[in-house]
Amino acid sequence: TSAVASKVTVTITGFTHACWNDVDILLQGPTGGTDGADVMILSDVGDCTSAPPASGPVNITLDDAAASSLGTGALASGTFKPTNLEGDTFDTGAEPWPDLPRSGTTLAFFNGLNVNGTWHLWVLDDTGGDAGSIASWSLNITFGPTLAGMFGGAAVVDDDGVVELKWQTSHEVDNL
């Protein structure tokens, strides 16, 4: 059965890095690949002088409906628009970072698409020489009146590291 997304949000919990603006995060939907069904949800935000914050790791929800985008200063926990401060150029990184055409930076790109299949969250330190971590992350997909959630485990980004997290999703229609 096909399930069509009407809204997608991503939450990154316990996010730390020695230099925030080294980190790029790409969400690739189940139809990703050469057709470019992927969105750069975070790239080159924050700075190196305020990382990690004195308050500890940050928890960030990326939502197109948020009031503001992430900036170039200290990162703080909250809900923000997906933000790519790198502009129209995207890092291709080291393998297995996907060298694909990008669909933009809004999660609305996934609206109207079938959510069944394997999703990938790619995390890249595009400079290296330092380290960070993500304690957990979640992908929340709304379709119709139903919300499907997928929750990931821990991921660590270290020197020149690339992390790929995969999820298989499916949806069954209940006609009660």
C-alpha positions, 0 to 999 in steps of 0.5 A, a space after each residue: 500500500 502506498 502512503 503519501 507524505 503531507 509533512 516531514 520533520 526531523 529531530 536531532 537529539 544530543 548533537 555536539 561537534 567541535 566546529 558546528 559549521 563543518 557538519 552537513 546533514 542530508 535526508 534521502 527519501 525512499 526514491 532517492 538516488 539519481 532522481 535527486 529525492 534528497 534534501 540538504 537539511 543542515 549545512 554550515 550552520 553555527 560556528 567553531 568558537 561556540 562549539 560545544 555550548 556550555 549548556 551541553 548538547 543541543 536538540 534541534 527539530 527541523 521543520 519547514 513551518 518553524 519561525 526562523 532558520 539556523 544562523 552562523 552564531 552559537 547553536 541552541 536547542 529549538 525548532 528551526 527551518 532546514 538551513 543550508 548556508 552553503 548556498 547552491 553548492 553542495 559537498 560531495 564528500 568522501 564515499 559513501 556520501 552520495 554524489 547526487 543532484 540535490 532537491 533543495 533544503 525544504 522538507 516539503 520536497 517530500 510532500 506528495 511522495 510515497 514514504 514506503 521504502 528505505 530512508 537515509 540520513 547522511 552526516 558528513 564532517 566536511 572539514 575533518 580534524 575534529 569530532 562530534 556526535 548525535 545521541 539519537 534522531 527521529 524522522 516524523 512523517 505525516 500522511 493524512 490524519 496518521 503520523 508515522 515515526 521512525 526513531 534512530 539510535 546513536 551516531 558518531 561523526 569523527 575525523 572525516 567520518 560519514 554516517 549513514 542511517 537507514 530505515 525501512 518504512 511501510 504503512 498499512 491502511 486501516 479501513 475501519 
